[in-house]
Amino acid sequence: MLSDLTIYAGGVVLLIGALFTLLASIGVVRLPDLYTRMHAASKAGAVGGGLILIAVALHSQDTAVTVRAIMGVVFLLLTTPVSAHLLARASYLAGYSPIASTKPDELARSREQNSAT
Amino acid sequence: MSPEQFVDIASLIALVFLLLALLISLVRIVIGPSLADRVLALDMLTVVAMGFVGAVAVRTGLTLYLDIAIALALLGFLATVALSRYILLRAARREMITEERDAV
């Protein structure tokens, strides 16, 4: 009875994860500039991938698989912000400016200093 | 509805969602104005591929697919790090070339 319940829960979590991934990719296409696109891909994408891994764990009902899935989710949640930060920093220093409606541009001064040296 | 039927239908719908996500990310890779946009869309594509592997693992019941999903996550992270290093290096080299041209 309980195992049936976890299998249903696995199906629901799989659907939610796929929906998050779809929304992330829609955001990657529709948002106006690189930094807002990165916002969609790195947050909703990480949650979508993590939920799909959790769905595999719920569906398998196996301790070894569950441990591996949790390791995968932790790895995903640790590395996605790092890679998004690296990409944003690299593209900012390479000269891709955010759109004009991004008001506080804290890094503008550091870029001027960087190009002056 | 029995649990098997439910998981069958749910994984099918999830695969359709992921296929749509794959096609939409491909649009950004093709049109993306700068290199960084394409790198971001490739990162998104690895997450979608991971989702495909997970949905297939649920659908077939073969949990060995989970290892492939974890390896894909690692690959996506390393690819994004390497490509952002490349973006930085390319910008630095371009700056050096323009400085040399100004000096001459």
Backbone of each chain as ProteinMPNN parsed JSONL, in Angstrom:
{"seq_chain_A": "MLSDLTIYAGGVVLLIGALFTLLASIGVVRLPDLYTRMHAASKAGAVGGGLILIAVALHSQDTAVTVRAIMGVVFLLLTTPVSAHLLARASYLAGYSPIASTKPDELARSREQNSAT", "coords_chain_A": {"N_chain_A": [[0.844, -1.208, 0.0], [1.87, 1.234, 0.923], [4.019, 1.295, -0.801], [2.755, 1.546, -3.255], [1.844, 4.141, -2.949], [4.246, 5.651, -2.902], [5.048, 5.188, -5.501], [3.044, 6.484, -6.99], [3.616, 9.069, -6.054], [6.181, 9.373, -7.115], [5.589, 9.514, -9.89], [4.117, 11.92, -9.963], [6.074, 13.759, -9.06], [7.918, 13.485, -11.096], [6.469, 14.577, -13.244], [6.22, 17.247, -12.331], [8.911, 18.0, -12.272], [9.6, 17.808, -15.004], [7.953, 19.8, -15.965], [9.066, 22.078, -14.758], [11.544, 22.088, -16.05], [10.722, 22.572, -18.672], [9.608, 25.144, -18.35], [11.93, 26.536, -17.656], [13.371, 26.406, -20.05], [11.682, 27.818, -21.715], [11.951, 30.304, -20.508], [14.637, 30.781, -21.119], [14.475, 31.326, -23.804], [12.643, 33.487, -23.972], [13.303, 35.658, -22.269], [14.861, 38.954, -21.896], [17.764, 39.59, -21.879], [21.17, 38.296, -21.493], [21.705, 37.932, -18.737], [19.266, 37.82, -17.378], [18.254, 35.587, -18.667], [20.003, 33.678, -17.74], [19.203, 33.606, -15.121], [16.717, 32.262, -15.335], [17.603, 29.755, -16.382], [19.466, 28.752, -14.521], [18.166, 28.562, -12.06], [15.434, 27.478, -12.297], [16.12, 25.378, -13.978], [17.935, 23.828, -12.447], [16.259, 23.044, -10.339], [14.339, 21.566, -11.762], [15.884, 19.435, -12.886], [16.81, 18.266, -10.492], [14.366, 17.47, -9.291], [13.568, 15.496, -11.087], [15.538, 13.566, -10.676], [14.89, 12.917, -8.014], [12.415, 11.794, -8.487], [13.139, 9.428, -9.827], [14.383, 8.134, -7.669], [12.189, 7.825, -5.904], [10.564, 6.164, -7.402], [12.087, 3.841, -7.697], [12.447, 2.695, -5.156], [14.658, 1.793, -3.648], [17.455, 1.533, -1.59], [20.165, 2.009, -2.322], [19.895, 3.253, -4.816], [18.447, 5.495, -4.036], [20.306, 6.838, -2.407], [22.268, 7.47, -4.309], [20.75, 9.127, -5.965], [20.225, 11.259, -4.234], [22.817, 12.169, -3.825], [23.291, 13.055, -6.434], [21.412, 15.172, -6.611], [22.41, 16.929, -4.658], [24.908, 17.475, -5.751], [24.107, 18.762, -8.112], [22.783, 21.022, -7.063], [24.936, 22.268, -5.876], [26.755, 22.805, -7.977], [25.434, 24.217, -10.041], [24.916, 27.029, -9.331], [27.602, 27.861, -9.204], [28.59, 27.491, -11.82], [26.873, 29.216, -13.197], [27.545, 31.668, -12.056], [30.245, 31.885, -12.867], [29.957, 32.001, -15.659], [28.399, 34.327, -15.963], [30.125, 36.26, -14.886], [32.339, 36.03, -16.593], [31.174, 36.769, -19.051], [30.354, 39.335, -18.464], [32.775, 40.679, -17.947], [33.86, 40.365, -20.426], [32.499, 42.212, -21.833], [29.74, 42.161, -22.433], [26.946, 43.957, -21.895], [24.341, 44.308, -19.396], [20.736, 44.69, -20.053], [19.181, 47.97, -20.409], [17.255, 48.367, -18.445], [18.133, 47.115, -16.189], [18.887, 48.291, -13.245], [20.706, 48.905, -10.771], [24.055, 48.76, -11.276], [26.452, 47.238, -10.082], [28.949, 46.287, -10.75], [30.043, 47.933, -12.602], [31.983, 49.876, -11.993], [34.175, 48.295, -11.269], [34.76, 47.11, -13.689], [35.627, 49.301, -15.164], [37.989, 49.934, -13.768], [39.361, 47.607, -14.3], [39.747, 47.689, -17.061], [41.323, 49.92, -17.16], [43.749, 49.26, -16.048]], "CA_chain_A": [[0.0, 0.0, 0.0], [2.767, 2.389, 0.998], [4.869, 1.327, -1.998], [1.923, 2.144, -4.299], [1.794, 5.591, -2.725], [5.495, 6.276, -3.351], [5.117, 5.146, -6.971], [2.233, 7.62, -7.452], [4.354, 10.308, -5.765], [7.255, 9.46, -8.092], [5.025, 10.0, -11.15], [3.767, 13.343, -9.832], [7.316, 14.539, -8.985], [8.496, 13.474, -12.445], [5.737, 15.562, -14.053], [6.567, 18.599, -11.889], [10.272, 18.273, -12.712], [9.609, 18.069, -16.448], [7.319, 21.103, -16.174], [10.065, 23.087, -14.394], [12.554, 22.149, -17.117], [10.092, 23.236, -19.822], [9.51, 26.58, -18.041], [13.279, 27.105, -17.711], [13.807, 26.616, -21.431], [10.884, 28.938, -22.248], [12.594, 31.522, -20.012], [15.89, 30.998, -21.842], [14.19, 31.936, -25.102], [11.813, 34.69, -23.975], [13.778, 36.789, -21.469], [15.485, 39.921, -22.818], [19.213, 39.6, -22.06], [21.876, 37.101, -21.018], [21.7, 37.749, -17.281], [17.929, 37.344, -16.982], [18.133, 34.213, -19.168], [20.755, 32.843, -16.809], [18.324, 33.492, -13.95], [15.766, 31.175, -15.588], [18.226, 28.453, -16.618], [20.196, 28.183, -13.396], [17.293, 28.248, -10.924], [14.392, 26.509, -12.645], [16.752, 24.196, -14.54], [18.469, 22.98, -11.369], [15.137, 22.431, -9.61], [13.736, 20.551, -12.616], [16.744, 18.248, -12.92], [16.8, 17.638, -9.174], [13.085, 16.79, -9.064], [13.516, 14.272, -11.887], [16.353, 12.57, -9.967], [14.121, 12.464, -6.856], [11.367, 10.9, -8.99], [13.757, 8.109, -10.046], [14.589, 7.516, -6.358], [10.889, 7.418, -5.354], [10.004, 5.068, -8.183], [12.864, 2.599, -7.592], [12.282, 2.148, -3.805], [15.876, 1.033, -3.386], [18.284, 2.439, -0.798], [21.36, 2.398, -3.065], [19.49, 4.217, -5.845], [18.06, 6.737, -3.37], [21.525, 7.54, -1.991], [22.891, 8.051, -5.502], [19.931, 10.244, -6.442], [20.427, 12.4, -3.34], [24.139, 12.697, -4.191], [23.141, 13.805, -7.683], [20.71, 16.429, -6.354], [23.331, 17.814, -3.937], [25.909, 17.907, -6.731], [23.467, 19.724, -9.018], [22.513, 22.277, -6.35], [26.208, 22.936, -5.588], [27.518, 23.242, -9.147], [24.728, 25.122, -10.946], [25.225, 28.438, -9.055], [29.009, 28.157, -9.511], [28.782, 27.656, -13.262], [26.152, 30.413, -13.622], [28.344, 32.821, -11.639], [31.422, 31.975, -13.732], [29.563, 32.43, -17.002], [27.965, 35.725, -15.895], [31.296, 37.094, -14.667], [33.14, 36.04, -17.813], [30.556, 37.534, -20.135], [30.345, 40.757, -18.096], [34.116, 41.225, -18.147], [34.126, 40.382, -21.858], [31.882, 43.394, -22.407], [28.301, 42.094, -22.698], [26.271, 44.725, -20.862], [22.924, 43.988, -19.193], [19.837, 45.644, -20.703], [19.167, 49.268, -19.73], [16.338, 48.396, -17.311], [18.822, 46.596, -15.006], [19.327, 49.591, -12.745], [21.975, 49.01, -10.04], [25.114, 48.02, -11.963], [27.522, 47.352, -9.088], [30.25, 45.879, -11.277], [30.494, 48.85, -13.654], [33.227, 50.528, -11.591], [35.28, 47.331, -11.302], [35.146, 46.886, -15.075], [36.439, 50.444, -15.592], [39.329, 49.77, -13.208], [39.998, 46.485, -14.96], [40.212, 48.071, -18.384], [42.329, 50.961, -17.023], [45.072, 48.686, -15.74]], "C_chain_A": [[0.867, 1.241, 0.0], [3.624, 2.474, -0.262], [4.084, 1.875, -3.184], [1.939, 3.659, -4.198], [3.076, 6.26, -3.206], [5.621, 6.233, -4.869], [4.267, 6.265, -7.573], [2.99, 8.927, -7.251], [5.503, 10.489, -6.748], [6.761, 9.981, -9.434], [4.722, 11.483, -11.099], [5.026, 14.204, -9.821], [7.999, 14.581, -10.344], [7.818, 14.504, -13.332], [6.129, 16.979, -13.659], [7.976, 18.964, -12.353], [10.338, 18.58, -14.2], [8.997, 19.43, -16.74], [8.296, 22.233, -15.847], [11.102, 23.228, -15.503], [12.0, 22.866, -18.339], [10.024, 24.739, -19.577], [10.876, 27.241, -18.114], [13.685, 27.358, -19.151], [12.967, 27.696, -22.105], [11.491, 30.259, -21.796], [13.872, 31.826, -20.761], [15.616, 31.652, -23.197], [13.547, 33.307, -24.956], [12.404, 35.877, -23.236], [14.735, 37.666, -22.286], [16.992, 39.863, -22.947], [19.857, 38.421, -21.349], [21.677, 36.862, -19.535], [20.333, 37.308, -16.774], [17.694, 35.919, -17.482], [18.83, 33.241, -18.235], [19.958, 32.599, -15.531], [17.333, 32.348, -14.134], [16.47, 29.828, -15.638], [18.819, 27.889, -15.343], [19.288, 27.874, -12.217], [16.274, 27.183, -11.285], [14.997, 25.237, -13.238], [17.275, 23.261, -13.473], [17.35, 22.297, -10.609], [14.493, 21.331, -10.449], [14.56, 19.272, -12.668], [16.75, 17.509, -11.59], [15.516, 16.884, -8.899], [13.0, 15.497, -9.871], [14.36, 13.172, -11.236], [15.605, 12.028, -8.751], [13.008, 11.512, -7.294], [11.917, 9.507, -9.267], [13.928, 7.392, -8.714], [13.268, 7.004, -5.782], [10.347, 6.199, -6.084], [10.753, 3.764, -7.939], [12.655, 1.914, -6.242], [13.457, 1.263, -3.419], [16.841, 1.984, -2.681], [19.495, 2.923, -1.582], [21.02, 3.461, -4.108], [19.14, 5.552, -5.209], [19.284, 7.536, -2.948], [22.191, 8.199, -3.187], [22.094, 9.246, -6.017], [20.127, 11.466, -5.56], [21.802, 13.026, -3.597], [24.052, 13.541, -5.46], [22.469, 15.143, -7.458], [21.642, 17.416, -5.653], [24.385, 18.363, -4.892], [25.342, 18.986, -7.647], [23.266, 21.065, -8.318], [23.81, 23.004, -5.996], [26.844, 23.519, -6.844], [26.773, 24.242, -10.016], [24.986, 26.595, -10.617], [26.657, 28.801, -9.415], [29.184, 28.388, -11.005], [28.053, 28.896, -13.763], [26.949, 31.659, -13.254], [29.553, 33.002, -12.555], [31.059, 32.515, -15.106], [29.155, 33.901, -16.999], [29.162, 36.644, -15.745], [32.142, 37.188, -15.934], [32.5, 36.909, -18.879], [30.47, 39.013, -19.779], [31.706, 41.378, -18.361], [34.484, 41.247, -19.62], [33.368, 41.502, -22.559], [30.427, 43.277, -22.794], [27.569, 42.816, -21.585], [24.871, 44.187, -20.64], [22.033, 45.024, -19.865], [19.675, 46.876, -19.821], [18.265, 49.262, -18.509], [16.939, 47.724, -16.082], [19.499, 47.769, -14.326], [20.617, 49.562, -11.945], [23.036, 48.136, -10.69], [26.371, 48.112, -11.115], [28.89, 47.072, -9.684], [30.813, 46.872, -12.279], [31.829, 49.481, -13.288], [34.397, 49.547, -11.684], [35.698, 47.056, -12.743], [35.989, 48.055, -15.583], [37.863, 50.316, -15.071], [40.09, 48.68, -13.949], [40.54, 46.867, -16.331], [41.283, 49.154, -18.301], [43.712, 50.359, -16.788], [45.649, 47.964, -16.947]], "O_chain_A": [[0.662, 2.169, -0.782], [3.926, 3.566, -0.743], [4.641, 2.58, -4.026], [2.034, 4.368, -5.199], [3.023, 7.311, -3.845], [6.222, 7.124, -5.468], [4.68, 6.919, -8.531], [3.017, 9.785, -8.134], [5.784, 11.608, -7.176], [7.431, 10.802, -10.059], [5.015, 12.224, -12.037], [5.073, 15.246, -10.474], [8.592, 15.596, -10.709], [8.481, 15.221, -14.081], [6.349, 17.826, -14.524], [8.22, 20.093, -12.777], [11.044, 19.498, -14.619], [9.446, 20.139, -17.641], [8.354, 23.231, -16.566], [11.495, 24.339, -15.858], [12.693, 23.662, -18.971], [10.337, 25.529, -20.468], [10.989, 28.376, -18.576], [14.275, 28.394, -19.458], [13.466, 28.416, -22.97], [11.553, 31.218, -22.565], [14.176, 32.99, -21.021], [16.427, 32.439, -23.684], [13.862, 34.213, -25.728], [12.045, 37.015, -23.54], [15.346, 37.196, -23.246], [17.492, 40.071, -24.053], [19.178, 37.641, -20.682], [21.499, 35.72, -19.109], [20.247, 36.509, -15.842], [17.023, 35.129, -16.819], [18.34, 32.144, -17.968], [20.029, 31.523, -14.937], [17.122, 31.554, -13.218], [16.014, 28.863, -15.024], [18.704, 26.691, -15.085], [19.614, 26.987, -11.428], [16.236, 26.116, -10.673], [14.467, 24.144, -13.036], [17.092, 22.046, -13.562], [17.455, 21.12, -10.265], [14.137, 20.279, -9.919], [14.03, 18.171, -12.518], [16.701, 16.28, -11.555], [15.547, 15.787, -8.342], [12.429, 14.511, -9.405], [13.973, 12.003, -11.231], [15.663, 10.831, -8.471], [12.685, 10.554, -6.592], [11.253, 8.511, -8.981], [13.658, 6.195, -8.613], [13.209, 5.9, -5.239], [9.748, 5.312, -5.476], [10.148, 2.693, -7.966], [12.681, 0.685, -6.17], [13.286, 0.145, -2.934], [17.025, 3.118, -3.125], [19.833, 4.106, -1.528], [21.748, 4.44, -4.272], [19.475, 6.611, -5.741], [19.318, 8.756, -3.104], [22.63, 9.346, -3.104], [22.666, 10.247, -6.45], [20.191, 12.588, -6.061], [21.946, 14.249, -3.59], [24.662, 14.606, -5.552], [22.885, 16.149, -8.034], [21.671, 18.597, -5.999], [24.717, 19.548, -4.858], [25.997, 19.99, -7.925], [23.539, 22.119, -8.894], [23.803, 24.224, -5.831], [27.413, 24.61, -6.795], [27.416, 25.056, -10.68], [25.255, 27.368, -11.537], [26.917, 29.911, -9.877], [29.835, 29.346, -11.421], [28.551, 29.572, -14.663], [27.027, 32.602, -14.041], [29.861, 34.118, -12.973], [31.754, 33.372, -15.653], [29.512, 34.646, -17.912], [29.226, 37.691, -16.39], [32.604, 38.265, -16.308], [33.181, 37.694, -19.539], [30.507, 39.865, -20.667], [31.798, 42.467, -18.928], [35.321, 42.047, -20.036], [33.568, 41.726, -23.753], [29.895, 44.191, -23.424], [27.563, 42.349, -20.446], [24.258, 43.663, -21.57], [22.496, 46.111, -20.211], [19.99, 46.84, -18.632], [18.472, 50.071, -17.604], [16.321, 47.752, -15.017], [20.562, 48.209, -14.763], [21.591, 50.162, -12.4], [22.934, 46.909, -10.662], [27.247, 48.938, -11.37], [29.896, 47.569, -9.176], [31.931, 46.695, -12.764], [32.71, 49.617, -14.137], [35.485, 49.918, -12.125], [36.873, 46.795, -12.999], [36.944, 47.855, -16.333], [38.826, 50.549, -15.802], [41.289, 48.797, -14.198], [41.626, 46.445, -16.727], [42.07, 49.317, -19.233], [44.718, 50.881, -17.268], [46.751, 47.422, -16.873]]}, "seq_chain_B": "MSPEQFVDIASLIALVFLLLALLISLVRIVIGPSLADRVLALDMLTVVAMGFVGAVAVRTGLTLYLDIAIALALLGFLATVALSRYILLRAARREMITEERDAV", "coords_chain_B": {"N_chain_B": [[-7.033, 3.687, -11.285], [-4.162, 1.803, -11.88], [-0.906, 1.777, -10.209], [1.16, 1.233, -12.07], [0.056, 1.867, -14.571], [-0.389, 4.611, -14.138], [2.239, 5.624, -13.779], [3.253, 5.008, -16.264], [1.731, 6.709, -17.987], [2.386, 9.205, -16.848], [5.174, 9.338, -17.216], [5.271, 9.361, -19.952], [4.011, 11.828, -20.565], [5.861, 13.494, -19.309], [8.096, 13.019, -20.914], [7.198, 14.19, -23.277], [7.009, 16.903, -22.493], [9.741, 17.336, -21.999], [10.792, 16.987, -24.52], [9.677, 19.195, -25.842], [11.005, 21.184, -24.356], [13.627, 20.688, -25.147], [13.522, 21.342, -27.906], [12.878, 24.073, -27.721], [15.116, 25.077, -26.399], [17.0, 24.608, -28.368], [16.277, 26.529, -30.223], [17.278, 28.851, -29.016], [19.994, 28.278, -29.097], [20.46, 28.417, -31.82], [19.659, 31.063, -32.595], [20.838, 32.691, -30.687], [22.332, 35.73, -29.75], [24.991, 36.243, -28.786], [28.125, 34.563, -27.94], [28.042, 33.753, -25.271], [25.313, 33.433, -24.771], [24.796, 31.142, -26.24], [26.384, 29.294, -24.919], [25.047, 29.237, -22.488], [22.577, 28.172, -23.338], [23.455, 25.66, -24.133], [24.169, 24.603, -21.67], [21.641, 24.482, -20.522], [20.628, 22.563, -22.206], [22.024, 20.269, -21.431], [20.873, 19.838, -18.944], [18.276, 19.222, -19.761], [18.784, 16.87, -21.193], [19.596, 15.282, -19.095], [17.165, 15.118, -17.764], [15.715, 13.646, -19.673], [17.079, 11.19, -19.503], [16.456, 10.513, -16.867], [13.623, 10.296, -17.016], [13.389, 8.154, -18.793], [14.588, 6.214, -17.23], [12.669, 5.957, -15.192], [10.56, 5.03, -16.739], [11.412, 2.592, -17.887], [12.31, 1.247, -15.674], [14.928, 0.62, -15.244], [17.408, 1.294, -13.173], [20.04, 1.821, -13.545], [20.401, 3.833, -15.338], [20.496, 6.112, -13.857], [23.125, 6.646, -13.104], [24.17, 7.533, -15.514], [22.796, 9.933, -15.719], [23.92, 11.397, -13.593], [26.572, 11.541, -14.456], [26.186, 13.089, -16.733], [25.412, 15.515, -15.564], [27.809, 16.268, -14.332], [29.409, 16.532, -16.618], [28.118, 18.673, -17.905], [28.576, 20.772, -16.094], [31.425, 20.959, -16.129], [31.828, 21.589, -18.826], [30.584, 24.091, -19.013], [32.214, 25.615, -17.286], [34.702, 25.447, -18.627], [34.056, 26.687, -21.074], [33.372, 29.255, -20.215], [35.822, 30.134, -19.281], [37.067, 30.219, -21.737], [35.635, 32.292, -22.979], [36.483, 34.482, -21.431], [39.273, 34.446, -21.983], [39.266, 34.892, -24.727], [38.215, 37.496, -24.858], [40.26, 38.881, -23.539], [42.391, 38.467, -25.281], [41.497, 39.79, -27.564], [41.434, 42.388, -26.62], [44.171, 42.804, -26.227], [45.102, 42.727, -28.847], [43.865, 44.989, -29.988], [45.107, 46.96, -28.474], [47.764, 46.721, -29.319], [47.448, 47.494, -31.955], [46.7, 50.145, -31.593], [49.073, 51.13, -30.508], [50.808, 50.979, -32.629]], "CA_chain_B": [[-5.853, 3.498, -12.146], [-3.1, 1.125, -11.142], [0.322, 2.578, -10.193], [1.955, 1.045, -13.284], [-0.551, 2.683, -15.635], [-0.177, 6.028, -13.839], [3.641, 5.973, -14.06], [3.407, 4.952, -17.716], [1.194, 7.936, -18.585], [3.122, 10.365, -16.344], [6.497, 9.431, -17.844], [5.065, 9.757, -21.351], [3.785, 13.281, -20.59], [7.135, 14.138, -18.964], [8.968, 12.959, -22.101], [6.724, 15.197, -24.24], [7.466, 18.203, -21.968], [11.191, 17.464, -22.167], [11.046, 17.164, -25.956], [9.403, 20.606, -26.12], [12.089, 21.974, -23.768], [14.807, 20.491, -26.007], [13.366, 22.115, -29.143], [12.911, 25.501, -27.409], [16.51, 25.445, -26.126], [17.707, 24.618, -29.65], [16.014, 27.833, -30.849], [18.214, 29.831, -28.458], [21.343, 27.986, -29.583], [20.585, 28.863, -33.21], [19.542, 32.512, -32.781], [21.502, 33.41, -29.61], [23.18, 36.753, -30.366], [26.405, 36.193, -28.413], [28.622, 33.233, -27.588], [27.626, 33.399, -23.916], [23.936, 32.921, -24.855], [24.838, 29.759, -26.748], [26.907, 28.459, -23.834], [23.943, 29.081, -21.523], [21.589, 27.244, -23.89], [24.036, 24.313, -24.092], [24.039, 24.174, -20.281], [20.224, 24.11, -20.392], [20.43, 21.323, -22.974], [22.498, 19.129, -20.625], [19.851, 19.563, -17.924], [17.164, 18.544, -20.44], [19.215, 15.495, -21.487], [19.521, 14.582, -17.806], [15.755, 14.824, -17.536], [15.351, 12.54, -20.558], [17.611, 9.945, -18.952], [15.665, 10.189, -15.677], [12.287, 9.84, -17.405], [13.527, 6.804, -19.362], [14.851, 5.311, -16.107], [11.386, 5.672, -14.537], [9.676, 4.319, -17.663], [11.848, 1.213, -18.094], [12.636, 0.61, -14.412], [16.363, 0.338, -15.168], [17.959, 2.407, -12.397], [21.425, 2.1, -13.951], [20.383, 5.096, -16.068], [20.752, 7.213, -12.926], [24.555, 6.971, -13.173], [24.362, 8.335, -16.719], [22.301, 11.274, -15.432], [24.9, 12.084, -12.748], [27.723, 11.835, -15.304], [25.807, 14.208, -17.604], [25.453, 16.739, -14.768], [29.233, 16.608, -14.195], [29.875, 16.977, -17.93], [27.579, 20.009, -18.164], [29.294, 21.733, -15.237], [32.795, 21.162, -16.611], [31.773, 22.259, -20.121], [30.288, 25.513, -18.809], [33.405, 26.256, -16.716], [35.726, 25.579, -19.66], [33.651, 27.656, -22.093], [33.437, 30.625, -19.691], [37.247, 30.491, -19.339], [37.367, 30.56, -23.125], [35.092, 33.628, -23.257], [37.39, 35.448, -20.799], [40.548, 34.475, -22.706], [39.05, 35.497, -26.036], [38.081, 38.937, -24.666], [41.577, 39.431, -23.196], [43.227, 38.474, -26.478], [41.01, 40.839, -28.461], [41.868, 43.652, -26.055], [45.604, 42.92, -26.477], [45.311, 43.027, -30.272], [43.51, 46.383, -30.256], [46.137, 47.816, -27.881], [48.927, 46.715, -30.201], [47.139, 48.282, -33.142], [46.754, 51.55, -31.186], [50.468, 51.516, -30.278], [51.425, 51.199, -33.947]], "C_chain_B": [[-4.739, 2.846, -11.336], [-1.819, 1.966, -11.187], [1.132, 2.447, -11.477], [1.413, 1.898, -14.426], [-0.257, 4.164, -15.422], [1.243, 6.447, -14.192], [3.893, 5.957, -15.555], [2.954, 6.258, -18.363], [2.026, 9.146, -18.152], [4.481, 10.474, -17.023], [6.369, 9.8, -19.311], [4.869, 11.266, -21.457], [5.081, 14.025, -20.277], [8.076, 14.137, -20.156], [8.539, 13.988, -23.144], [7.164, 16.59, -23.798], [8.949, 18.396, -22.258], [11.559, 17.622, -23.636], [10.798, 18.609, -26.355], [10.531, 21.487, -25.589], [13.343, 21.88, -24.625], [14.707, 21.362, -27.254], [13.471, 23.61, -28.862], [14.332, 25.945, -27.106], [17.321, 25.493, -27.416], [17.493, 25.933, -30.382], [17.021, 28.854, -30.342], [19.636, 29.551, -28.929], [21.511, 28.518, -31.001], [20.591, 30.384, -33.299], [20.43, 33.292, -31.832], [22.501, 34.439, -30.067], [24.66, 36.6, -30.011], [26.811, 34.761, -28.093], [28.125, 32.8, -26.221], [26.192, 32.875, -23.898], [23.928, 31.465, -25.296], [25.373, 28.822, -25.677], [25.819, 28.191, -22.802], [22.913, 28.079, -22.036], [22.13, 25.813, -23.915], [23.957, 23.739, -22.68], [22.611, 23.695, -20.008], [19.961, 22.762, -21.067], [20.921, 20.11, -22.185], [21.492, 18.796, -19.543], [18.678, 18.814, -18.55], [17.535, 17.088, -20.759], [19.19, 14.651, -20.22], [18.082, 14.204, -17.478], [15.263, 13.673, -18.406], [15.805, 11.211, -19.958], [16.809, 9.525, -17.723], [14.291, 9.65, -16.033], [12.342, 8.442, -18.005], [13.799, 5.792, -18.252], [13.554, 4.955, -15.388], [10.532, 4.78, -15.426], [10.079, 2.849, -17.806], [12.139, 0.498, -16.784], [14.094, 0.24, -14.273], [17.043, 1.492, -14.433], [19.422, 2.67, -12.717], [21.529, 3.409, -14.715], [20.719, 6.28, -15.165], [22.218, 7.629, -12.957], [24.856, 7.828, -14.392], [23.919, 9.774, -16.457], [23.314, 12.055, -14.6], [26.135, 12.454, -13.566], [27.428, 13.009, -16.227], [25.852, 15.526, -16.842], [26.891, 17.208, -14.605], [29.778, 17.175, -15.496], [29.398, 18.398, -18.225], [28.299, 21.073, -17.361], [30.68, 22.02, -15.8], [32.796, 21.895, -17.949], [31.505, 23.744, -19.936], [31.496, 26.242, -18.247], [34.453, 26.483, -17.798], [35.338, 26.648, -20.672], [33.667, 29.075, -21.54], [34.894, 31.076, -19.577], [37.62, 30.933, -20.75], [36.849, 31.948, -23.477], [36.012, 34.699, -22.683], [38.682, 35.585, -21.603], [40.399, 35.175, -24.047], [38.95, 37.01, -25.919], [39.437, 39.562, -24.371], [42.46, 39.517, -24.436], [42.806, 39.588, -27.43], [41.475, 42.208, -27.973], [43.35, 43.898, -26.353], [45.852, 43.322, -27.928], [44.983, 44.481, -30.563], [44.547, 47.333, -29.644], [47.372, 47.883, -28.757], [48.686, 47.578, -31.429], [47.206, 49.773, -32.81], [48.193, 52.009, -31.023], [51.177, 51.774, -31.602], [50.753, 52.4, -34.587]], "O_chain_B": [[-4.419, 3.293, -10.234], [-1.651, 2.78, -12.095], [1.728, 3.422, -11.935], [2.162, 2.555, -15.148], [0.075, 4.889, -16.361], [1.451, 7.485, -14.822], [4.648, 6.781, -16.07], [3.671, 6.847, -19.172], [2.339, 10.011, -18.969], [4.907, 11.574, -17.374], [7.241, 10.47, -19.865], [5.466, 11.918, -22.314], [5.378, 15.051, -20.888], [8.777, 15.12, -20.399], [9.377, 14.59, -23.815], [7.639, 17.378, -24.616], [9.373, 19.463, -22.701], [12.525, 18.31, -23.965], [11.58, 19.198, -27.102], [10.97, 22.418, -26.264], [14.045, 22.874, -24.812], [15.666, 22.037, -27.627], [14.07, 24.348, -29.645], [14.735, 27.042, -27.492], [18.225, 26.318, -27.552], [18.387, 26.415, -31.077], [17.564, 29.635, -31.124], [20.408, 30.486, -29.14], [22.58, 29.016, -31.353], [21.43, 30.953, -33.997], [20.759, 34.444, -32.117], [23.468, 34.067, -30.732], [25.51, 36.813, -30.876], [25.971, 33.868, -27.988], [27.818, 31.626, -26.015], [25.87, 31.981, -23.115], [23.151, 30.656, -24.79], [24.893, 27.698, -25.53], [25.68, 27.074, -22.304], [22.428, 27.239, -21.278], [21.372, 24.859, -23.741], [23.711, 22.546, -22.501], [22.39, 22.668, -19.366], [19.188, 21.94, -20.576], [20.314, 19.041, -22.254], [21.267, 17.624, -19.242], [18.144, 17.882, -17.949], [16.71, 16.186, -20.616], [18.821, 13.477, -20.244], [17.814, 13.111, -16.978], [14.494, 12.827, -17.951], [15.047, 10.243, -19.903], [16.51, 8.344, -17.542], [13.83, 8.673, -15.443], [11.451, 7.628, -17.762], [13.317, 4.66, -18.304], [13.347, 3.8, -15.013], [9.856, 3.876, -14.935], [9.223, 1.966, -17.843], [12.212, -0.73, -16.763], [14.475, -0.392, -13.289], [17.236, 2.56, -15.013], [19.995, 3.639, -12.219], [22.59, 4.032, -14.752], [21.17, 7.322, -15.64], [22.531, 8.815, -12.851], [25.684, 8.737, -14.332], [24.565, 10.72, -16.905], [23.551, 13.235, -14.858], [26.687, 13.542, -13.402], [28.305, 13.835, -16.483], [26.276, 16.544, -17.389], [27.174, 18.4, -14.724], [30.512, 18.164, -15.495], [30.159, 19.226, -18.727], [28.602, 22.149, -17.876], [31.073, 23.179, -15.935], [33.665, 22.733, -18.19], [32.115, 24.574, -20.611], [31.79, 27.361, -18.666], [35.03, 27.567, -17.891], [36.186, 27.436, -21.091], [33.941, 30.016, -22.284], [35.187, 32.259, -19.751], [38.379, 31.883, -20.942], [37.519, 32.703, -24.182], [36.296, 35.7, -23.341], [39.135, 36.696, -21.874], [41.266, 35.943, -24.464], [39.504, 37.74, -26.741], [39.748, 40.64, -24.879], [43.181, 40.495, -24.632], [43.651, 40.251, -28.032], [41.856, 43.072, -28.763], [43.754, 45.013, -26.681], [46.711, 44.159, -28.206], [45.715, 45.148, -31.294], [44.839, 48.383, -30.215], [47.965, 48.948, -28.93], [49.574, 48.293, -31.892], [47.692, 50.574, -33.608], [48.517, 53.148, -31.358], [52.029, 52.657, -31.703], [51.103, 52.781, -35.705]]}, "name": "protein", "num_of_chains": 2, "seq": "MLSDLTIYAGGVVLLIGALFTLLASIGVVRLPDLYTRMHAASKAGAVGGGLILIAVALHSQDTAVTVRAIMGVVFLLLTTPVSAHLLARASYLAGYSPIASTKPDELARSREQNSATMSPEQFVDIASLIALVFLLLALLISLVRIVIGPSLADRVLALDMLTVVAMGFVGAVAVRTGLTLYLDIAIALALLGFLATVALSRYILLRAARREMITEERDAV"}
